């Protein structure tokens, strides 16, 4: 099974936001569907998909997981992006979501 996260690939036009809550919810639904076919599963996650998969499937018995590239320090990535776009923690906390630049 393969699918795109919200705001990516074939789902770019959807209004559903690509955030941890939505992606973990989507991944949980995919796993529930996969379990109807087989109890044995492997995982391939790419970029944010790898990060969200680690959160969504932390208690799932997965035979093998492959990540490309694995996001291992999401906090660092977010802080760097905030620095690049001159967004303070206070502004992000106040506005919650910022428009794309």
N, C-alpha and C positions, 0 to 999 in steps of 0.2 A: 504494500500500500504506500502511496505517496501523496502528499498534499502540500499546499503552500500556506504559509502563515498569513494572517490578515495583512493587507497592504503590500503583499509580495506576489510576484508571478501572476497566475491567473486570477488572483484575488485583489489586484491593485485597485480596482474600482469600487470595492466594497466600502461601506461606511464603518464597518467594524474596525476598531483601532488595534494596532499591533502593540499590545502591552502584556505584561506577565500574566495578569488575570485571564484575559481572553485567550492567550496562546496556551496556557496550561489547561484551560477548559476544553479547547479544541483538541489538544493532545490526549486528554483523558477520554474524550469521545472516540477518538481514533483507536486508542488502545482497547476500549470496550468492544468496538466493532471487530478488531483484530482477534480478540479473545473468543469471539463466536466461531472463528475459523480454526484457530489453533491456540493451545496453551503455551506453545514454544514460540518465542519471538526474539528477533534481533532488531537492532536500531541503527539507523544511519542518520545523523543530524549534521546540518551545515550551518555554521555561523550562529545566529540567534536561535535557530532551531535546536542546535546542540545544547545551548545554555538552558532554554526553556524545557527541553527534554529531561535534562538532569534534575530540574526541579519537579517536573510532573511525574517522573517515573522513579523517584528515589526509593520507593517501596515495592516496585514491580520486579518480578523475577525475569530478567532479560539475559538471554544466553550470551549475546555479544553486542557491544555498542561501539560504533565507529563514528568519530567526529571529525569534520573538516571545515574550517579550522576550529578547534575547540575554543570557545570563549571561556577562559579560566578566571578572568578578573573583570567582571562586568562593571564593578564600581569604578575601576580605573578608566575604563573606556568611556563611561558616562561623564566622569569628572573631566577627562581630556576634551570631550566634545563640548562640554559647557565652557571650558576655557577657550577653545577655538572660536566659539560663537559669542564669547563675552556674556555669558549668562551666569548670574550669581545664584547661589543656593537659595537666597531669600526671594529672588524673582521667580525661580522655579516653584518654590513652595507656595507663593502667592497666586501665580497664574495657573499652576498645575500642568498645563500643556501649552507649548509655545508653537506658533505657526512655523511651517517649514520655510527655510530661507533659500 
